[in-house]
């Protein structure tokens, strides 16, 4: 019974505690489903409640939960990689670099600046920039589907921007992983170069050899395929971590490498597993937050949410404009992108060991709570928001005028 | 046929769009999961849809049948790529000698080498009919074989 050994102490009590927590999460997930929003904010609140200083502190071995949480991150990134085909990535890279760069400038820089203004060290500020930068592709894709916007003209622009952001993560994560572990500047620079070279190499290999890998896995039964994909993800993730590229990126690349029917099957098989482990990850993240840090985090989080919410409006506008989308559609594109979620938490979790890591954790949790709830709402009511009047007459499609939808 | 534009939706699937002869813009969103959505764009604001129909894979087949494109053809196009193999749709006329007899009794494969892979009766396809399938006038037999074999089969069935 190695599991029980890992849990340590009284296994019966641990099972009861984990069982109760899982049931609470189940209720929260249902509630979120009813409200039509993502469950991530609820998981974060639940984590706060059971954490130290919360209303019902748990005394489960942190080692056990942290391992499941780490696996949750890997599976989140794996399923993200499984979302896209190699062709979609190439196409996204071709047309999306300019809006992608603007997106980074309009969202990463305010986060970075806020971190520096708060007097944090540079590494933590860079992490906060990342927290603000990456939209939650899970939430955004779900919002677009739920609001029946998949047919809309601005939608490909939004989805392409998500592809670019996710690819940018592939470069950003190893860089910050190196920053977090790095000692002096020269050392960090070397680590970053190695990390980026490794990512470029593996990405190339994944795109080129993915078809062959998928062909090898294709005849496997569901059970064998699940185990193979899970094993491959942990293996590549672990090796990536060994060379300081960040395990999450290894998992992302495994997802990218799988293609064709295997991609769809693996996605369907891993999804329930991901939901389970990812819930643990969100729970564990806020489990570690000291509730006393929260009040101080709320004001900067709200300010950041407003600034970077506007930042996403800029991104959405820039991405949708080349497709000939009118002002109304550009606003819809921007509001759809406001929600931050899983990746902001993944990035913030990297900073757990840094000097201002605790404050970053509290700020990121508050920020994700705000944007993950406000983003989908803004997207829903985007058609009723007033348009800036001076922009309306510039395009022929705006003949409808503000307020008519 | 009007020009159909294809737009990729990364992570979701693909969307095809075209304008009808009335000038309506119509799109079909094909999800990777097999779900489909039919959308009709707003004439005033072409960025939004004013009508959306959600279809499960089964609904899609039904609708395709109703619109007059037997979904069967999709599966059969792959067969058509095989060298020397042909497909034919043969309607059984009122006066055919095989009205009322079964596929087995006709001994079609023995005589012509062609196989009847489906029978479409009043727009409902019956896939892989057994030798016990009894023909009615108006049944459309979908047969696969060599072009010569299919010509012979057509002659037999038409009487």
Boltz contact constraints between the chains, C-beta under 6 A:
constraints:
  - contact:
      token1: [A, 83]
      token2: [B, 11]
      max_distance: 6.0
  - contact:
      token1: [A, 84]
      token2: [B, 10]
      max_distance: 6.0
  - contact:
      token1: [A, 84]
      token2: [B, 11]
      max_distance: 6.0
  - contact:
      token1: [A, 88]
      token2: [B, 10]
      max_distance: 6.0
  - contact:
      token1: [A, 148]
      token2: [B, 52]
      max_distance: 6.0
  - contact:
      token1: [A, 150]
      token2: [B, 29]
      max_distance: 6.0
  - contact:
      token1: [A, 151]
      token2: [B, 27]
      max_distance: 6.0
  - contact:
      token1: [A, 151]
      token2: [B, 29]
      max_distance: 6.0
  - contact:
      token1: [A, 151]
      token2: [B, 39]
      max_distance: 6.0
  - contact:
      token1: [A, 151]
      token2: [B, 49]
      max_distance: 6.0
  - contact:
      token1: [A, 152]
      token2: [B, 47]
      max_distance: 6.0
  - contact:
      token1: [A, 152]
      token2: [B, 48]
      max_distance: 6.0
  - contact:
      token1: [A, 153]
      token2: [B, 47]
      max_distance: 6.0
  - contact:
      token1: [A, 156]
      token2: [B, 7]
      max_distance: 6.0
  - contact:
      token1: [A, 156]
      token2: [B, 9]
      max_distance: 6.0
  - contact:
      token1: [A, 159]
      token2: [B, 9]
      max_distance: 6.0
  - contact:
      token1: [A, 159]
      token2: [B, 10]
      max_distance: 6.0
  - contact:
      token1: [A, 163]
      token2: [B, 10]
      max_distance: 6.0
  - contact:
      token1: [A, 325]
      token2: [B, 47]
      max_distance: 6.0
  - contact:
      token1: [A, 326]
      token2: [B, 47]
      max_distance: 6.0
  - contact:
      token1: [A, 329]
      token2: [B, 47]
      max_distance: 6.0
  - contact:
      token1: [A, 400]
      token2: [B, 44]
      max_distance: 6.0
  - contact:
      token1: [A, 400]
      token2: [B, 45]
      max_distance: 6.0
